[in-house]
């Protein structure tokens, strides 16, 4: 019998890759939820147009669908908006997660996509057990979402990650900014003091697919196999796409004071990921997959 699998934020950068990945997996009956009128990959019977902030309608939908799996990709990624409107940030990240997490843990598996920003970035190589210390309200509200999911006590996975990728209709993510500038022959500054081990959205979608039938329950770091600076990441992208690497200048984030505080080193230890799913995605492989997908978008 097929598992009813519901993806939130199915039209977003991550959700669009998750739906494509899960549609290829046998034994899954894939449904999606989003704000747009329709979805490119799902027929009207499998797609629900719904504002997640309408918690009452969300509860009603969950009651009617009774999903076996919920993959919660939807999020507010505008950090400035989260900072200026913390009540909104908590509603979208904490309250929506609480409604999803209220589905019976014995019958419904919940996968919640969190962020590496729950750490303050002072040490790096964070394990799942390390103490969290969010520096801005986006990160704080995502952590509140973690707490809501953790209250289930079983049958959940909280994925801490830092993703890169693109939207089909063009977005303003880190990669898309780098691509727009370098492909036009314009120079950029990459920060050498900001460290992470980012994961391509297609790779995270595969990890999520592998976790659906996995028995692991708890928090899990989902990241690639290399710790890189934002500068090195931009150079690696230029190299992969054949753009002029000399257009990437090395800089320091302190040269450009930000409006809100962000962690400097959010590198994640992936030992547990390797134990749970049996592999750690490679940065090189992620960039190659990104290149292939971006060319065919």
Buried (B, 14 or more C-beta within 10 A) or exposed (E): EEBBBBBBBBBBBBBBBBBBBBBEBEEBBBBBBBBEEEBEBBEEEBBBBBEBEEBEEBBEBBEEBEBBBBBBBBBBBEBEBBBEBBEBBBBBBBBBBBBBBBBEBEEBBBBBBBBBBBBBBEEBBBEBEBEBBBBBBBBBBBBBBBEBBBEBEEBBBBBBBBBBBBBEEEBEBBBBEBBEBBEEEEEBBBBBBBBBBBBBBBBBBBBBBBBBEBEBBEBBBBBBBBBBBBBBBBBBBBEBBEBEEEBBEBBEBEEEEEEBEBBBBBBBBBEBBEEBBEBBBBBEBBBEBBBEBBEEE
